Amino acid sequence: MPLPCRHQERITGQVRPTVELLSNLESLHPDILLQHSIEPADYKSGLVFRSAVESIRGQFIASSMTGREALVGDILENLKQRDWIKDYERVSSRSRHDFNVELCRNENTEHFAAIEVKGGEGNSINISERPLWAKEFAVWCHLDGAIVNQPAHGAHSIINRIGNELTRRQKLVDVLFFKDLICGTKLRPCPKYPGREDRIGMRAAPDIFLFPQSIPNLANPSPPVHTLETVRLPRLALDLFAVEQAEWTNHVWEVHVTVIKSREDRLARTIEIVHQGKTIDRSTSRAWRP
């Protein structure tokens, strides 16, 4: 599985008991409900518990979406203040991506990128669109506090979703940035920072997944994957997070996508994730009719 970071079992082991407690509070501790003017009989049948959960979930989602875009905005502002990019603009209210980034523009060349910001599972990646003018299209995903699944689970799901977009919708995604807000803290030490595993916190660089340079098809079933020389945003991010060049490979993964012909004129795809020359994850999709 991609990503070496793992939640502590001491903490994840408490999630299921918490679910059991909250789900059965009316029978386990009705006195606590009555102390807070909640009728035990209405806790489940009156939809009090479900409504409360949905309300809390809505608050989390709203605050998380704001926090995600704010974090990416802060990163872009830092890049602009250092003159590493020319400008950026938040366009989520009127476009099917969230940020325009002007990396450079002069008489001889111009280089624009677009960034789409998603959560830690990337459930709505299919909603975004790559602008025609973008020379780089990046998806920024991060976890923001949930510990039900390991980070590798989220990264695996997102990569498969992007692979689906790439091969079935012909939407080219150049790079995935995967950032976890609790990575490098006491809740989940980061092995990529020896000696600072639980103290690096927000200064931990995002994990970077490089995708193919073109759309895989039967004529070109396995296009070459991007490198840090063919796209600019990943290098800028690594520099901004003060990652030494000798350590870049610790933070970079290659995502190899191959289209193969399956039975009955159907197609399928394989996704292979390579880190420091070793295949660490491989999956094959269901067949589809082109």
BALOBA-1460 file (C-alpha; in Angstrom, 3 decimals):
// residues 290
<rec num="1" residu="m" x="0.000" y="0.000" z="0.000"/>
<rec num="2" residu="p" x="1.198" y="3.560" z="-0.701"/>
<rec num="3" residu="l" x="2.331" y="5.776" z="2.187"/>
<rec num="4" residu="p" x="4.261" y="4.483" z="5.196"/>
<rec num="5" residu="c" x="2.399" y="6.547" z="7.811"/>
<rec num="6" residu="r" x="0.041" y="4.690" z="10.142"/>
<rec num="7" residu="h" x="-2.303" y="5.717" z="12.947"/>
<rec num="8" residu="q" x="-1.459" y="4.466" z="16.408"/>
<rec num="9" residu="e" x="-3.411" y="1.314" z="17.300"/>
<rec num="10" residu="r" x="-3.897" y="2.674" z="20.828"/>
<rec num="11" residu="i" x="-6.053" y="5.449" z="19.350"/>
<rec num="12" residu="t" x="-7.753" y="3.666" z="16.450"/>
<rec num="13" residu="g" x="-8.775" y="0.906" z="18.860"/>
<rec num="14" residu="q" x="-11.006" y="3.418" z="20.652"/>
<rec num="15" residu="v" x="-13.097" y="4.302" z="17.596"/>
<rec num="16" residu="r" x="-15.300" y="1.198" z="17.566"/>
<rec num="17" residu="p" x="-16.115" y="1.373" z="21.319"/>
<rec num="18" residu="t" x="-17.041" y="5.035" z="20.846"/>
<rec num="19" residu="v" x="-19.396" y="4.125" z="18.005"/>
<rec num="20" residu="e" x="-20.962" y="1.385" z="20.123"/>
<rec num="21" residu="l" x="-21.385" y="3.729" z="23.083"/>
<rec num="22" residu="l" x="-23.007" y="6.548" z="21.136"/>
<rec num="23" residu="s" x="-25.175" y="4.177" z="19.112"/>
<rec num="24" residu="n" x="-26.611" y="2.527" z="22.240"/>
<rec num="25" residu="l" x="-26.596" y="5.368" z="24.717"/>
<rec num="26" residu="e" x="-30.370" y="5.161" z="25.302"/>
<rec num="27" residu="s" x="-30.074" y="1.616" z="26.655"/>
<rec num="28" residu="l" x="-26.630" y="1.817" z="28.255"/>
<rec num="29" residu="h" x="-26.935" y="5.194" z="30.003"/>
<rec num="30" residu="p" x="-30.497" y="6.585" z="29.774"/>
<rec num="31" residu="d" x="-29.810" y="8.641" z="32.901"/>
<rec num="32" residu="i" x="-27.200" y="10.706" z="31.021"/>
<rec num="33" residu="l" x="-29.720" y="11.473" z="28.278"/>
<rec num="34" residu="l" x="-32.358" y="12.537" z="30.825"/>
<rec num="35" residu="q" x="-29.818" y="14.821" z="32.521"/>
<rec num="36" residu="h" x="-29.589" y="16.689" z="29.202"/>
<rec num="37" residu="s" x="-33.362" y="16.800" z="28.559"/>
<rec num="38" residu="i" x="-33.203" y="14.030" z="25.950"/>
<rec num="39" residu="e" x="-35.917" y="11.378" z="26.100"/>
<rec num="40" residu="p" x="-34.365" y="7.879" z="25.746"/>
<rec num="41" residu="a" x="-37.438" y="6.714" z="23.802"/>
<rec num="42" residu="d" x="-36.837" y="9.428" z="21.191"/>
<rec num="43" residu="y" x="-33.086" y="8.885" z="20.911"/>
<rec num="44" residu="k" x="-33.417" y="6.345" z="18.098"/>
<rec num="45" residu="s" x="-37.103" y="6.196" z="17.117"/>
<rec num="46" residu="g" x="-37.418" y="9.974" z="17.115"/>
<rec num="47" residu="l" x="-34.294" y="10.312" z="14.968"/>
<rec num="48" residu="v" x="-32.599" y="12.489" z="17.592"/>
<rec num="49" residu="f" x="-29.333" y="10.533" z="17.410"/>
<rec num="50" residu="r" x="-29.246" y="10.361" z="13.599"/>
<rec num="51" residu="s" x="-30.104" y="14.034" z="13.202"/>
<rec num="52" residu="a" x="-27.388" y="15.030" z="15.666"/>
<rec num="53" residu="v" x="-24.801" y="12.917" z="13.823"/>
<rec num="54" residu="e" x="-25.759" y="14.429" z="10.451"/>
<rec num="55" residu="s" x="-25.640" y="17.933" z="11.897"/>
<rec num="56" residu="i" x="-22.157" y="17.377" z="13.337"/>
<rec num="57" residu="r" x="-21.009" y="15.780" z="10.075"/>
<rec num="58" residu="g" x="-22.279" y="18.781" z="8.107"/>
<rec num="59" residu="q" x="-20.340" y="21.133" z="10.374"/>
<rec num="60" residu="f" x="-17.174" y="19.084" z="9.908"/>
<rec num="61" residu="i" x="-17.564" y="19.021" z="6.125"/>
<rec num="62" residu="a" x="-18.182" y="22.765" z="5.907"/>
<rec num="63" residu="s" x="-15.209" y="23.653" z="8.094"/>
<rec num="64" residu="s" x="-12.981" y="21.102" z="6.356"/>
<rec num="65" residu="m" x="-13.721" y="22.453" z="2.872"/>
<rec num="66" residu="t" x="-12.890" y="25.974" z="4.030"/>
<rec num="67" residu="g" x="-9.736" y="24.772" z="5.756"/>
<rec num="68" residu="r" x="-8.503" y="22.794" z="2.764"/>
<rec num="69" residu="e" x="-8.761" y="25.669" z="0.326"/>
<rec num="70" residu="a" x="-7.324" y="28.070" z="2.904"/>
<rec num="71" residu="l" x="-4.285" y="25.826" z="3.337"/>
<rec num="72" residu="v" x="-3.652" y="25.646" z="-0.420"/>
<rec num="73" residu="g" x="-4.201" y="29.397" z="-0.637"/>
<rec num="74" residu="d" x="-1.578" y="29.955" z="2.074"/>
<rec num="75" residu="i" x="0.899" y="27.770" z="0.191"/>
<rec num="76" residu="l" x="0.326" y="29.659" z="-3.058"/>
<rec num="77" residu="e" x="0.626" y="32.992" z="-1.255"/>
<rec num="78" residu="n" x="3.963" y="31.896" z="0.194"/>
<rec num="79" residu="l" x="5.150" y="30.909" z="-3.284"/>
<rec num="80" residu="k" x="4.061" y="34.284" z="-4.646"/>
<rec num="81" residu="q" x="5.776" y="36.229" z="-1.843"/>
<rec num="82" residu="r" x="8.999" y="34.399" z="-2.676"/>
<rec num="83" residu="d" x="8.545" y="35.244" z="-6.388"/>
<rec num="84" residu="w" x="8.509" y="31.519" z="-7.180"/>
<rec num="85" residu="i" x="5.197" y="31.959" z="-9.004"/>
<rec num="86" residu="k" x="3.894" y="35.059" z="-10.735"/>
<rec num="87" residu="d" x="0.332" y="35.000" z="-9.395"/>
<rec num="88" residu="y" x="-2.637" y="32.842" z="-8.404"/>
<rec num="89" residu="e" x="-6.413" y="33.195" z="-8.133"/>
<rec num="90" residu="r" x="-9.071" y="31.329" z="-6.215"/>
<rec num="91" residu="v" x="-11.853" y="30.487" z="-8.683"/>
<rec num="92" residu="s" x="-13.874" y="27.760" z="-6.944"/>
<rec num="93" residu="s" x="-17.084" y="29.827" z="-7.003"/>
<rec num="94" residu="r" x="-17.171" y="30.033" z="-10.798"/>
<rec num="95" residu="s" x="-15.080" y="27.140" z="-12.155"/>
<rec num="96" residu="r" x="-14.871" y="23.367" z="-11.878"/>
<rec num="97" residu="h" x="-11.485" y="23.652" z="-10.222"/>
<rec num="98" residu="d" x="-10.355" y="25.760" z="-7.275"/>
<rec num="99" residu="f" x="-7.182" y="27.684" z="-8.165"/>
<rec num="100" residu="n" x="-5.566" y="29.189" z="-11.246"/>
<rec num="101" residu="v" x="-1.799" y="29.479" z="-10.917"/>
<rec num="102" residu="e" x="0.372" y="31.610" z="-13.187"/>
<rec num="103" residu="l" x="3.790" y="30.041" z="-12.864"/>
<rec num="104" residu="c" x="5.487" y="32.339" z="-15.355"/>
<rec num="105" residu="r" x="4.731" y="34.584" z="-18.303"/>
<rec num="106" residu="n" x="7.023" y="36.563" z="-20.581"/>
<rec num="107" residu="e" x="7.438" y="37.338" z="-24.258"/>
<rec num="108" residu="n" x="8.688" y="33.850" z="-25.057"/>
<rec num="109" residu="t" x="6.751" y="31.558" z="-22.785"/>
<rec num="110" residu="e" x="3.817" y="31.220" z="-20.414"/>
<rec num="111" residu="h" x="3.032" y="28.432" z="-18.008"/>
<rec num="112" residu="f" x="-0.295" y="28.083" z="-16.220"/>
<rec num="113" residu="a" x="-1.505" y="25.425" z="-13.801"/>
<rec num="114" residu="a" x="-4.856" y="24.565" z="-12.228"/>
<rec num="115" residu="i" x="-5.458" y="22.959" z="-8.837"/>
<rec num="116" residu="e" x="-8.522" y="21.082" z="-7.632"/>
<rec num="117" residu="v" x="-8.861" y="20.675" z="-3.839"/>
<rec num="118" residu="k" x="-10.495" y="17.542" z="-2.418"/>
<rec num="119" residu="g" x="-10.817" y="15.660" z="0.861"/>
<rec num="120" residu="g" x="-8.983" y="12.592" z="2.053"/>
<rec num="121" residu="e" x="-11.012" y="10.098" z="-0.010"/>
<rec num="122" residu="g" x="-11.396" y="12.162" z="-3.192"/>
<rec num="123" residu="n" x="-15.038" y="11.133" z="-3.599"/>
<rec num="124" residu="s" x="-15.940" y="14.003" z="-5.951"/>
<rec num="125" residu="i" x="-12.915" y="13.993" z="-8.241"/>
<rec num="126" residu="n" x="-15.235" y="13.334" z="-11.193"/>
<rec num="127" residu="i" x="-16.837" y="16.755" z="-10.682"/>
<rec num="128" residu="s" x="-13.661" y="18.664" z="-11.488"/>
<rec num="129" residu="e" x="-12.507" y="19.512" z="-15.012"/>
<rec num="130" residu="r" x="-9.074" y="20.253" z="-16.433"/>
<rec num="131" residu="p" x="-9.034" y="23.692" z="-18.134"/>
<rec num="132" residu="l" x="-7.902" y="23.643" z="-21.751"/>
<rec num="133" residu="w" x="-5.235" y="26.267" z="-21.052"/>
<rec num="134" residu="a" x="-3.611" y="24.388" z="-18.144"/>
<rec num="135" residu="k" x="-0.163" y="22.947" z="-18.797"/>
<rec num="136" residu="e" x="-0.355" y="21.286" z="-15.379"/>
<rec num="137" residu="f" x="-3.432" y="19.997" z="-13.593"/>
<rec num="138" residu="a" x="-3.020" y="18.979" z="-9.957"/>
<rec num="139" residu="v" x="-5.414" y="17.448" z="-7.454"/>
<rec num="140" residu="w" x="-4.726" y="18.383" z="-3.826"/>
<rec num="141" residu="c" x="-6.237" y="15.942" z="-1.316"/>
<rec num="142" residu="h" x="-5.714" y="15.729" z="2.397"/>
<rec num="143" residu="l" x="-7.072" y="14.166" z="5.521"/>
<rec num="144" residu="d" x="-8.204" y="16.578" z="8.181"/>
<rec num="145" residu="g" x="-8.582" y="14.592" z="11.358"/>
<rec num="146" residu="a" x="-10.404" y="11.317" z="10.662"/>
<rec num="147" residu="i" x="-8.566" y="8.164" z="11.760"/>
<rec num="148" residu="v" x="-11.052" y="5.443" z="10.794"/>
<rec num="149" residu="n" x="-8.875" y="4.423" z="7.829"/>
<rec num="150" residu="q" x="-5.108" y="4.521" z="7.416"/>
<rec num="151" residu="p" x="-3.725" y="7.277" z="5.116"/>
<rec num="152" residu="a" x="-2.649" y="4.585" z="2.649"/>
<rec num="153" residu="h" x="-6.313" y="3.576" z="2.255"/>
<rec num="154" residu="g" x="-7.280" y="7.111" z="1.268"/>
<rec num="155" residu="a" x="-4.357" y="7.472" z="-1.126"/>
<rec num="156" residu="h" x="-5.174" y="4.112" z="-2.757"/>
<rec num="157" residu="s" x="-8.816" y="5.133" z="-3.274"/>
<rec num="158" residu="i" x="-7.932" y="8.530" z="-4.702"/>
<rec num="159" residu="i" x="-5.352" y="7.120" z="-7.107"/>
<rec num="160" residu="n" x="-7.868" y="4.575" z="-8.413"/>
<rec num="161" residu="r" x="-10.456" y="7.306" z="-8.903"/>
<rec num="162" residu="i" x="-7.972" y="9.444" z="-10.816"/>
<rec num="163" residu="g" x="-7.046" y="6.375" z="-12.881"/>
<rec num="164" residu="n" x="-10.717" y="5.980" z="-13.755"/>
<rec num="165" residu="e" x="-10.938" y="9.633" z="-14.792"/>
<rec num="166" residu="l" x="-7.791" y="9.254" z="-16.866"/>
<rec num="167" residu="t" x="-8.766" y="6.138" z="-18.798"/>
<rec num="168" residu="r" x="-12.557" y="6.381" z="-19.038"/>
<rec num="169" residu="r" x="-13.210" y="10.124" z="-19.126"/>
<rec num="170" residu="q" x="-9.933" y="11.042" z="-20.842"/>
<rec num="171" residu="k" x="-9.190" y="13.656" z="-18.159"/>
<rec num="172" residu="l" x="-5.483" y="14.104" z="-17.717"/>
<rec num="173" residu="v" x="-4.288" y="14.654" z="-14.149"/>
<rec num="174" residu="d" x="-0.558" y="15.315" z="-13.894"/>
<rec num="175" residu="v" x="0.028" y="15.176" z="-10.155"/>
<rec num="176" residu="l" x="-1.684" y="14.352" z="-6.876"/>
<rec num="177" residu="f" x="-0.649" y="16.120" z="-3.675"/>
<rec num="178" residu="f" x="-1.691" y="14.201" z="-0.567"/>
<rec num="179" residu="k" x="-1.446" y="16.125" z="2.703"/>
<rec num="180" residu="d" x="-2.487" y="14.913" z="6.146"/>
<rec num="181" residu="l" x="-2.974" y="17.504" z="8.866"/>
<rec num="182" residu="i" x="-2.052" y="15.162" z="11.708"/>
<rec num="183" residu="c" x="0.959" y="13.632" z="9.986"/>
<rec num="184" residu="g" x="4.138" y="14.321" z="11.945"/>
<rec num="185" residu="t" x="2.325" y="14.832" z="15.259"/>
<rec num="186" residu="k" x="2.069" y="12.690" z="18.392"/>
<rec num="187" residu="l" x="-1.164" y="11.271" z="16.978"/>
<rec num="188" residu="r" x="0.722" y="9.849" z="14.020"/>
<rec num="189" residu="p" x="4.519" y="10.205" z="13.792"/>
<rec num="190" residu="c" x="5.910" y="10.465" z="10.249"/>
<rec num="191" residu="p" x="8.765" y="8.055" z="9.438"/>
<rec num="192" residu="k" x="9.973" y="10.337" z="6.638"/>
<rec num="193" residu="y" x="11.407" y="12.715" z="9.265"/>
<rec num="194" residu="p" x="13.846" y="10.732" z="11.446"/>
<rec num="195" residu="g" x="14.367" y="12.444" z="14.777"/>
<rec num="196" residu="r" x="11.363" y="14.731" z="14.198"/>
<rec num="197" residu="e" x="8.701" y="12.094" z="13.589"/>
<rec num="198" residu="d" x="6.188" y="13.598" z="16.020"/>
<rec num="199" residu="r" x="7.326" y="17.247" z="15.904"/>
<rec num="200" residu="i" x="7.318" y="18.168" z="12.219"/>
<rec num="201" residu="g" x="3.536" y="18.754" z="12.142"/>
<rec num="202" residu="m" x="2.287" y="21.242" z="9.543"/>
<rec num="203" residu="r" x="5.819" y="21.601" z="8.195"/>
<rec num="204" residu="a" x="5.646" y="18.055" z="6.815"/>
<rec num="205" residu="a" x="5.684" y="18.137" z="3.021"/>
<rec num="206" residu="p" x="2.771" y="16.634" z="1.087"/>
<rec num="207" residu="d" x="3.246" y="13.252" z="-0.542"/>
<rec num="208" residu="i" x="3.486" y="13.686" z="-4.310"/>
<rec num="209" residu="f" x="2.145" y="11.167" z="-6.828"/>
<rec num="210" residu="l" x="3.224" y="11.704" z="-10.434"/>
<rec num="211" residu="f" x="0.861" y="10.447" z="-13.161"/>
<rec num="212" residu="p" x="1.317" y="9.654" z="-16.883"/>
<rec num="213" residu="q" x="2.175" y="12.488" z="-19.250"/>
<rec num="214" residu="s" x="-0.623" y="11.546" z="-21.664"/>
<rec num="215" residu="i" x="-3.868" y="9.544" z="-21.822"/>
<rec num="216" residu="p" x="-3.285" y="5.761" z="-21.943"/>
<rec num="217" residu="n" x="-4.981" y="4.021" z="-24.886"/>
<rec num="218" residu="l" x="-4.461" y="0.909" z="-27.004"/>
<rec num="219" residu="a" x="-2.149" y="2.806" z="-29.362"/>
<rec num="220" residu="n" x="-0.085" y="4.020" z="-26.406"/>
<rec num="221" residu="p" x="-1.089" y="1.700" z="-23.557"/>
<rec num="222" residu="s" x="1.484" y="2.800" z="-20.954"/>
<rec num="223" residu="p" x="2.637" y="6.411" z="-21.423"/>
<rec num="224" residu="p" x="5.719" y="7.610" z="-19.556"/>
<rec num="225" residu="v" x="5.122" y="9.023" z="-16.090"/>
<rec num="226" residu="h" x="5.919" y="12.613" z="-15.247"/>
<rec num="227" residu="t" x="9.172" y="13.421" z="-13.482"/>
<rec num="228" residu="l" x="10.133" y="16.389" z="-11.337"/>
<rec num="229" residu="e" x="11.608" y="17.848" z="-14.524"/>
<rec num="230" residu="t" x="8.416" y="17.692" z="-16.604"/>
<rec num="231" residu="v" x="6.118" y="19.392" z="-14.064"/>
<rec num="232" residu="r" x="6.878" y="22.436" z="-11.921"/>
<rec num="233" residu="l" x="4.379" y="22.450" z="-9.036"/>
<rec num="234" residu="p" x="5.876" y="19.430" z="-7.205"/>
<rec num="235" residu="r" x="9.376" y="20.933" z="-7.081"/>
<rec num="236" residu="l" x="7.987" y="24.230" z="-5.826"/>
<rec num="237" residu="a" x="6.096" y="22.428" z="-3.050"/>
<rec num="238" residu="l" x="9.143" y="20.418" z="-1.985"/>
<rec num="239" residu="d" x="11.288" y="23.554" z="-1.890"/>
<rec num="240" residu="l" x="8.649" y="25.489" z="0.050"/>
<rec num="241" residu="f" x="8.468" y="22.736" z="2.678"/>
<rec num="242" residu="a" x="12.284" y="22.837" z="2.938"/>
<rec num="243" residu="v" x="12.872" y="19.302" z="1.671"/>
<rec num="244" residu="e" x="16.497" y="18.862" z="0.670"/>
<rec num="245" residu="q" x="16.966" y="17.665" z="-2.904"/>
<rec num="246" residu="a" x="18.658" y="14.497" z="-1.656"/>
<rec num="247" residu="e" x="15.417" y="13.688" z="0.234"/>
<rec num="248" residu="w" x="12.984" y="14.371" z="-2.623"/>
<rec num="249" residu="t" x="12.574" y="10.692" z="-3.491"/>
<rec num="250" residu="n" x="11.221" y="10.045" z="0.029"/>
<rec num="251" residu="h" x="8.192" y="12.169" z="-0.850"/>
<rec num="252" residu="v" x="7.607" y="11.229" z="-4.503"/>
<rec num="253" residu="w" x="5.684" y="8.250" z="-5.940"/>
<rec num="254" residu="e" x="5.216" y="7.253" z="-9.586"/>
<rec num="255" residu="v" x="1.778" y="6.095" z="-10.743"/>
<rec num="256" residu="h" x="2.035" y="3.901" z="-13.835"/>
<rec num="257" residu="v" x="-1.296" y="3.426" z="-15.639"/>
<rec num="258" residu="t" x="-1.671" y="0.829" z="-18.392"/>
<rec num="259" residu="v" x="-4.699" y="0.117" z="-20.592"/>
<rec num="260" residu="i" x="-5.104" y="-3.488" z="-21.681"/>
<rec num="261" residu="k" x="-7.569" y="-5.228" z="-23.977"/>
<rec num="262" residu="s" x="-9.843" y="-7.530" z="-22.041"/>
<rec num="263" residu="r" x="-12.363" y="-10.133" z="-23.168"/>
<rec num="264" residu="e" x="-15.202" y="-9.319" z="-25.579"/>
<rec num="265" residu="d" x="-13.554" y="-6.152" z="-26.883"/>
<rec num="266" residu="r" x="-13.592" y="-4.598" z="-23.430"/>
<rec num="267" residu="l" x="-10.787" y="-2.598" z="-21.843"/>
<rec num="268" residu="a" x="-9.272" y="-2.720" z="-18.388"/>
<rec num="269" residu="r" x="-6.518" y="-0.808" z="-16.654"/>
<rec num="270" residu="t" x="-3.749" y="-1.656" z="-14.272"/>
<rec num="271" residu="i" x="-2.286" y="0.846" z="-11.826"/>
<rec num="272" residu="e" x="1.156" y="0.300" z="-10.399"/>
<rec num="273" residu="i" x="2.615" y="2.601" z="-7.755"/>
<rec num="274" residu="v" x="6.402" y="2.752" z="-7.658"/>
<rec num="275" residu="h" x="8.438" y="4.323" z="-4.862"/>
<rec num="276" residu="q" x="12.217" y="4.556" z="-5.018"/>
<rec num="277" residu="g" x="12.272" y="1.954" z="-7.772"/>
<rec num="278" residu="k" x="10.070" y="-0.597" z="-5.975"/>
<rec num="279" residu="t" x="6.461" y="-1.491" z="-6.788"/>
<rec num="280" residu="i" x="4.494" y="-1.033" z="-3.586"/>
<rec num="281" residu="d" x="0.911" y="-1.296" z="-4.826"/>
<rec num="282" residu="r" x="-0.785" y="-2.796" z="-7.868"/>
<rec num="283" residu="s" x="-4.441" y="-3.086" z="-8.851"/>
<rec num="284" residu="t" x="-6.521" y="-4.022" z="-11.902"/>
<rec num="285" residu="s" x="-9.887" y="-2.488" z="-12.703"/>
<rec num="286" residu="r" x="-13.060" y="-4.161" z="-13.861"/>
<rec num="287" residu="a" x="-13.412" y="-4.338" z="-17.619"/>
<rec num="288" residu="w" x="-15.487" y="-1.718" z="-19.429"/>
<rec num="289" residu="r" x="-16.756" y="-1.236" z="-22.949"/>
<rec num="290" residu="p" x="-15.117" y="1.745" z="-24.717"/>
